[in-house]
Amino acid sequence: MKKLLLFITSIITVVTLTACSSSNTKNKLQEVKEKNKIVLGVSPDYPPYEFLTTENGNKKVVGADIYLAEQVAKKLGVQVEIQQMAFDSLIAALNANKVDMVISGVNPTEERKKAVDFSDVYYTSKGIFVVNKDSEEIKSVADLKNKKIGVQKGSTYETYAKEQLKMDDKNIQALTDVPSLLQDLKNKKIDAVLIPDDVAKIAMNKYTDIKISTFTADNDPEATGMAIAFKKGKNDSNKELLEQVNAVIKEIQDQKAFEKELDKYAKVAAQSE
């Protein structure tokens, strides 16, 4: 009888301790609200999504993605703190707890889904080639064989150039920011740059000696769309936060608000130095 009572007492103790432990474990939404801010990781070299501009003599990160981050923060009742870094460092920063979320034109590929959690897709763009006006037109994948293509380092375009276009590493110029790629294109160090159409349209307004190629490759890397990335949660620790974020995305999509912000910041970026 004593052994039975001891066994029952042990079970009750374990259950109680487990329940207490679970109740003391904060989910991501609770953590963000408790510190009254959400830290955003962003690579501000991707206008009109995110880029640097000068206001009253001070540098400021602006863009459609920043607008989205502000709407998320507003929904959560917290402030946004922006951390700038290279695009290929964003996921690592997320998993190292240096930032809470990443909104930087990130495509939710199957490979990335293994490392982080994603929100619903908030926007889908289209990948295109930008070339010099006096260059030979790209008409097929075969035409890319002996050309050097510029892509953003760590982006889906870098993977696309290697795996889909089957290009040799020596013919791929991977840099951390798009403006540097466009400058290399103007200086004819590379033959083409593969970027989203929204980014390319701004480049057209700023540079008169480049153009958008009529060639479009199959399996567009932008087809997966763009989503907000969060550190992969355990035991549904991200569930409440993702529900709130996805509600913001749905509202913005219903109002076509993101497209309006893209148009707004495309004009700002075209006028920026």
PECORQUI-V932789 format. One record per run of one state. SS is the DSSP state (h for helix, s for strand, l for the rest). FROM is the first residue (numbers start at 1). LEN is the number of residues. Records with the same first field share a line. If there is no record, write none. Layout:
SS->FROM-LEN + FROM-LEN
//
This chain:
l->1-1 + 25-3 + 36-1 + 43-2 + 47-3 + 56-2 + 63-1 + 77-2 + 85-2 + 96-5 + 103-7 + 114-2 + 124-3 + 133-8 + 145-4 + 153-3 + 164-5 + 176-2 + 187-5 + 207-3 + 213-8 + 225-1 + 232-7 + 256-1 + 272-2
h->2-23 + 28-8 + 64-13 + 87-9 + 110-4 + 141-4 + 156-8 + 169-3 + 178-9 + 197-10 + 221-4 + 239-17 + 257-15
s->37-6 + 45-2 + 50-6 + 58-5 + 79-6 + 101-2 + 116-8 + 127-6 + 149-4 + 172-4 + 192-5 + 210-3 + 226-6
//
